[in-house]
């Protein structure tokens, strides 16, 4: 009787066939997963690139690529971690660090010159880079350096403003037919339209070439906008006459005005107040009221004037 009970107890502790199957399946999946992570695989990454320090006296034979394809060999674990860490941030390729070959100044993209493992954050075996060569030729025709401008249509959120945009590059070398190049004094990019802006932003904009005969070292410009909160300030400054009268003195009442303005936070200092110059032009005096409007002859670049109080001052002209 006791032996039968023990046998029944042992049988009840054994897992059923279905449960045993799923346990074995989970163990098999786990072992396969471990094996997969440790096995070596071939994989291709498409990496966005940004070129710097273009050769001044050379021109690319074809448009420089916006991406390069990198073929690697690595374990499944490393490939998975690389894909998790990989971003769309451009990989910077500096021509000063590239090896040039042949008299045409072609540049080789090699593993030894491009530290791509630093970008991937893991050691991998890099098999190939495509394209592996950047082809350049001699620039032909007239060339000169011109500034770059961006048509901006930016509206910030209430209480915010932005500083002067930072362009990279701010100047570009252009070359081509002499008659065409001599007429160009500025290159423009695509327009940038932003609304309700309250934080720093940047954008990669395409250059607009005035002619297909105009060649440039790059086709894109990076635009950075620093956005900050606006603060309101007021200062009192003296008023001066733009002109003097011979043998006469000009007295102003009041002799000072209050200027109210806004500026970006941390972009204005007390030393900048010397750049405010309040003036009057006595040629524009109102003969009925003997008053003259006040205007600012100069002000700091980073401020927006809201009000001048009073807007007019009275003149008293005395003979010497």
Residue pairs with C-beta under 8 A, 6 or more apart in sequence:
15 23
36 76
37 75
37 76
37 77
37 80
38 75
38 76
38 77
39 75
39 76
40 73
40 74
40 75
41 73
41 74
41 75
41 76
41 79
42 71
42 72
42 73
42 127
43 71
43 72
43 73
43 74
43 79
44 69
44 70
44 71
44 72
45 69
45 70
45 72
45 82
45 86
45 120
46 67
46 68
46 69
46 70
47 67
47 68
47 69
47 70
47 86
47 91
47 116
47 119
48 66
48 67
48 88
48 89
48 90
48 91
49 65
49 66
49 67
49 68
49 90
49 91
49 92
49 93
50 90
50 91
50 92
50 93
50 222
51 64
51 92
51 93
51 94
51 95
51 218
52 92
52 93
52 94
52 95
53 94
53 95
53 96
54 95
54 217
54 218
55 95
55 105
55 136
56 173
56 217
57 138
57 139
58 105
58 136
58 137
58 138
58 139
59 136
59 137
59 138
59 139
59 140
59 175
59 215
59 217
60 134
60 135
60 136
60 217
61 135
61 136
61 137
62 135
63 219
64 134
64 218
64 219
65 131
68 91
68 109
68 129
68 130
68 131
69 129
69 130
70 116
70 126
70 128
70 129
70 130
71 126
71 127
71 128
71 129
71 130
72 79
72 120
72 124
72 125
72 126
72 127
73 124
73 125
73 127
74 82
74 122
74 124
74 125
78 122
78 123
78 124
81 121
81 122
82 120
82 121
82 122
82 124
85 120
85 121
86 120
91 114
91 116
91 119
93 109
93 114
95 107
97 113
98 107
98 108
98 109
98 113
98 134
99 107
99 108
99 110
99 113
100 106
100 107
100 108
101 107
101 108
104 135
104 136
104 137
104 138
105 136
105 137
106 133
106 134
106 135
106 136
107 133
107 134
107 136
108 132
108 133
109 129
109 131
109 132
109 133
109 134
110 129
110 132
111 126
111 129
114 129
116 126
116 129
117 123
117 124
117 126
139 175
139 215
140 175
141 175
141 176
141 177
141 178
141 181
142 175
142 176
142 177
142 178
142 181
142 182
143 173
143 174
143 175
143 176
143 181
144 173
144 174
144 175
144 181
145 171
145 172
145 173
145 174
146 171
146 172
146 174
146 184
146 185
146 186
146 187
147 170
147 171
147 186
147 187
148 167
148 169
148 170
148 171
148 172
148 186
148 187
148 188
148 189
148 207
148 221
149 186
149 187
149 188
149 189
150 165
150 167
150 188
150 189
150 191
150 192
150 205
150 221
150 223
151 188
151 189
151 190
151 191
151 192
152 165
152 191
152 192
153 191
153 192
153 193
153 194
154 162
154 192
154 193
154 194
154 197
154 225
155 194
155 195
155 196
155 197
156 162
156 196
156 197
156 198
156 227
157 196
157 197
157 198
159 229
159 230
160 197
160 198
160 227
160 228
160 229
160 230
161 227
161 228
161 229
161 230
161 262
161 263
161 264
161 304
162 197
162 225
162 226
162 227
162 228
162 264
163 225
163 226
163 227
163 228
163 264
163 267
163 302
164 301
165 223
165 224
165 225
166 223
166 224
166 225
166 226
167 221
167 222
167 223
167 224
168 221
168 222
168 224
169 218
169 221
172 187
172 207
172 216
172 217
172 218
172 221
173 216
173 217
174 181
174 184
174 187
174 214
174 215
174 216
175 181
175 214
175 215
176 211
176 213
176 214
176 215
177 213
180 210
180 211
180 213
180 214
181 214
184 210
184 214
187 207
187 208
187 209
187 210
187 216
188 207
188 208
189 205
189 206
189 207
189 208
189 221
189 223
190 205
190 206
190 208
192 203
192 205
192 223
194 201
194 225
197 225
197 227
198 227
199 227
200 224
200 225
200 226
200 227
201 224
201 225
201 227
202 222
202 223
202 224
202 225
203 222
203 223
204 220
204 221
204 222
204 223
205 220
205 221
205 222
205 223
206 219
206 220
207 216
207 218
207 219
207 220
207 221
209 216
228 264
228 265
228 266
228 267
229 264
229 265
230 262
230 263
230 264
230 265
231 262
231 263
231 264
231 265
231 268
232 260
232 261
232 262
232 306
233 260
233 261
233 262
233 263
233 268
234 258
234 259
234 260
234 261
235 258
235 259
235 273
235 276
236 256
236 257
236 258
236 259
237 256
237 257
237 259
237 273
237 276
237 277
237 278
238 255
238 256
238 278
239 252
239 254
239 255
239 256
239 257
239 278
239 279
239 280
239 294
239 313
240 277
240 278
240 279
240 280
241 250
241 252
241 279
241 280
241 281
241 282
242 279
242 280
242 281
242 282
242 297
243 281
243 282
243 283
244 250
245 282
245 317
247 319
247 320
248 317
248 318
248 319
248 320
249 317
249 318
249 319
249 320
250 282
250 315
250 316
250 317
251 315
251 316
251 317
251 318
252 280
252 313
252 314
252 315
252 316
253 313
253 314
253 316
254 310
254 313
255 313
257 278
257 294
257 308
257 309
257 310
257 313
258 307
258 308
258 309
259 276
259 278
259 296
259 305
259 307
259 308
260 305
260 306
260 307
260 308
260 309
261 299
261 303
261 304
261 305
261 306
262 303
262 304
262 306
263 300
263 302
263 303
263 304
264 302
267 302
268 300
268 302
268 303
272 300
272 302
272 303
275 298
275 299
275 300
276 296
276 298
276 299
276 300
277 296
277 297
277 298
277 299
278 294
278 295
278 296
278 297
278 308
279 294
279 295
279 296
279 297
280 292
280 293
280 294
280 295
280 313
280 315
281 292
281 295
282 292
282 315
284 292
284 293
285 291
285 292
285 315
286 292
286 312
289 312
289 314
290 314
290 315
291 312
291 313
291 314
291 315
292 312
292 313
292 315
293 311
293 312
294 308
294 310
294 311
294 312
294 313
295 308
296 305
296 308
299 305
